[in-house]
Amino acid sequence: MTPRPHFPPPPVRVKAVDSQVMLTVRVEAELERRLANLARATGRTKSHYAREAIMRLLAEKEAPIRETPSVPMPRFQPVVGR
């Protein structure tokens, strides 16, 4: 019996925790102009300010959702309450 050739195991793919994805957003020309001016004046990127605005909005909008206790929908209550 001939020995089988040894192949190294395939590389392990690890998804980075801080990976980023691209998001495309349509905005009015005036809003883009203001954002570009702010970015240029501060040396930051437009993406920096868009990301910051989205994070603040999510924190504001998600807070009430997290604080509200979840209540089963009426049609599922008999099943969930068992």
Contacts in CASP RR format, 6 or more apart in sequence:
PFRMAT RR
TARGET T0000
AUTHOR 0000-0000-0000
METHOD contacts of the structure
MODEL  1
MTPRPHFPPPPVRVKAVDSQVMLTVRVEAELERRLANLARATGRTKSHYA
REAIMRLLAEKEAPIRETPSVPMPRFQPVVGR
25 50 0 8 1.000
27 35 0 8 1.000
32 46 0 8 1.000
35 46 0 8 1.000
35 49 0 8 1.000
35 50 0 8 1.000
36 46 0 8 1.000
38 44 0 8 1.000
38 49 0 8 1.000
39 45 0 8 1.000
39 46 0 8 1.000
39 48 0 8 1.000
39 49 0 8 1.000
72 80 0 8 1.000
72 81 0 8 1.000
END
